[in-house]
Structure formats: C-alpha cells, structure tokens
Amino acid sequence: MHYFQVNHLAVLTAAVIQWVLGWLWFGVLFKNTWKGLVGEREGAQPPNAVFSMVMCFVANLILSFVLVHLVIWAGGTTCERGAFVGLVCGLGLIAPPMFAQHICENRPFKLFGINAVYWLACMVLSGGILAIWR
C-alpha cells in the first residue's frame, strides 16, 4: 500500500475549511456564548492568539491527513460515503473522549454541544471533500 499517495491539495483544502469553519463557529456564530462558557472576558485577547491559530491549523492538517486515509480504507469514493466516514469518526472517535473530558472538568453541557457539533460538522464536510477529491 502507498500510504502517502493522497491528494495533498485536498488535505490542505479540508484543513482550511475546518479552520475557517472554526473561525465562523467560535468567532462569529457562538462567540459570546462560547467565551462565557469557557470563562473568557468580553474583549479579552489571548496573549498567544497567533500561535494558537497556527497550532489549530496544524492540528486541522493532521486530522485531514488521517481522515483521508480512513476514507480511502473505507472505500469512500462519493461525497456521501466520505461524509458518512467523517460522521462515524466524529461520533466514535471525537465525541466520546470530548464528552468524558467535559464531564471530568465539570464543564457545562452546552459547551460540549457547541464543541462537539463543530467537530462533527468539520468531520462530515472534510470526509465528503476528501472522498471526492482524494
């Protein structure tokens, strides 16, 4: 098997989409609610915002690279099949440990909902893109 023969532009595109969706999700749509739930003051800018954004993008690249392999191994050749692989990965690999972490950290369930739905959306969108453009 050739594990590294994937469309790297597709992986990059999926990572960019996740990154932009993160900005929309946490910076526009749920900005105030999310900031309140994590205890961030309104208008406060984290001291390492640029570093955080770069590291988020690196994490999105890694996630997309792994997801494209899972899509390929699952035989995903259609958008629907890739989206399904993304959904299964999101529900089976991302949501459970995130849920456990939120419970152990005594975080509000609403915060878990905001975070989990974001990652599910990322996984479904990325899975679909990676399946048709792998």
C-alpha positions in Angstrom: 0.0 0.0 0.0 1.1 3.5 -0.7 0.1 5.4 2.4 1.3 8.7 1.4 -0.2 8.8 -2.1 -3.0 11.2 -1.4 -4.1 14.4 -2.9 -2.2 16.8 -0.6 -4.2 19.8 -2.1 -7.4 18.1 -0.9 -5.9 17.6 2.6 -4.9 21.3 2.6 -8.3 22.4 1.4 -10.1 20.3 4.1 -7.8 21.8 6.7 -8.5 25.3 5.5 -12.3 24.6 5.6 -12.0 23.3 9.1 -10.0 26.4 10.1 -12.4 28.8 8.5 -15.4 27.0 10.0 -13.7 27.3 13.4 -13.4 31.0 13.0 -17.0 31.3 12.0 -18.2 28.9 14.7 -16.3 30.2 17.6 -15.6 33.8 16.4 -18.9 34.7 15.0 -21.9 32.3 15.5 -21.2 31.2 19.1 -18.6 33.8 20.1 -20.3 35.3 23.2 -21.8 32.1 24.4 -18.6 30.1 23.9 -16.5 32.8 25.6 -18.9 32.9 28.5 -18.8 29.2 28.9 -15.0 29.0 28.9 -14.7 31.9 31.3 -13.1 34.4 28.8 -13.9 38.0 29.4 -15.5 40.0 26.6 -12.9 41.8 24.5 -10.0 39.9 26.1 -7.4 38.8 23.6 -5.3 35.8 24.5 -1.6 36.7 24.7 -0.7 34.0 22.2 -3.6 34.3 19.7 -1.3 34.0 16.6 0.4 30.9 18.0 -3.0 29.4 18.8 -4.3 29.9 15.3 -1.2 28.4 13.7 -1.4 25.4 16.0 -5.1 25.0 15.3 -4.3 24.9 11.6 -1.5 22.3 12.1 -4.0 20.2 14.0 -6.5 20.6 11.2 -3.9 19.4 8.7 -3.1 16.3 10.8 -6.8 15.5 11.2 -7.4 15.9 7.5 -4.4 13.7 6.6 -5.6 10.9 8.9 -9.2 11.3 7.7 -8.3 10.9 4.0 -6.6 7.6 4.8 -9.7 6.4 6.7 -11.9 7.5 3.8 -9.7 5.6 1.4 -9.5 2.5 3.5 -13.3 2.6 3.9 -13.7 2.7 0.1 -15.1 6.2 0.1 -15.4 7.4 -3.5 -18.6 9.5 -3.2 -19.3 12.6 -1.2 -22.0 10.8 0.8 -19.7 7.9 1.6 -16.9 10.2 2.7 -19.3 12.3 4.8 -20.5 9.1 6.4 -16.9 8.1 7.3 -16.4 11.5 8.8 -19.7 11.2 10.8 -18.7 7.8 12.1 -15.2 9.1 13.1 -16.7 12.2 14.7 -19.3 10.2 16.7 -17.0 7.4 17.5 -13.5 8.9 17.9 -14.0 12.6 18.8 -17.3 12.9 20.7 -16.7 10.2 23.4 -13.4 11.4 24.7 -14.5 15.0 24.4 -17.6 14.2 26.4 -15.6 12.4 29.1 -13.3 15.4 29.3 -16.2 17.8 29.7 -17.7 15.7 32.4 -14.4 15.3 34.3 -13.7 19.0 34.0 -17.2 19.8 35.2 -17.8 21.9 32.1 -21.3 22.9 31.1 -23.1 20.5 28.7 -23.9 23.5 26.5 -20.1 23.9 25.9 -19.8 20.2 25.0 -22.7 20.8 22.5 -21.0 23.7 20.8 -17.6 22.0 20.6 -19.0 18.6 19.5 -21.3 19.9 16.8 -18.4 21.9 15.4 -16.2 18.9 15.2 -19.0 16.7 13.7 -19.6 19.4 11.1 -15.8 19.5 10.3 -15.6 15.7 10.0 -18.6 15.4 7.8 -17.6 18.3 5.5 -14.0 17.1 5.3 -14.9 13.5 4.8 -17.1 14.4 1.8 -14.5 16.7 0.3 -11.7 14.2 0.8 -13.7 11.3 -0.7 -14.4 13.1 -4.0 -11.1 14.8 -4.3 -8.6 12.3 -2.9 
